[in-house]
Amino acid sequence: MKTINEVKMLAAKQGLTLTYVAKYLSEKLNKEITLDNLSKKLRADTIRYSDMKIIAQALNTELIFKETN
């Protein structure tokens, strides 16, 4: 599944939008993150891990690395 679809799905479960996520990122990073810019990064799978951690906070979720067998 593409990153953008996963983020959209998680946002929808929280009753949030990508616009909210972009604004949240802007506040946390102290720089303007537009909806268009965020969407492009998510579609191209070029978003930074550090940004994904902030997105997880915005969506009240956490990123987990889990060892597999």
C-alpha angles and dihedrals in degrees: 000000000000117000092241092056092050093050092046091050093050091046092050091052088056092045090247135127136221086250089062090048091051091050091047091052090048091054095046095044095040092229135094114271111181124206089242093052093047092047092051092051092048093046093049093043089233097124117127121248090234089057091048090055089056091046088053089054090050090053094045091243135111135227112236131191108207126188113237128207 
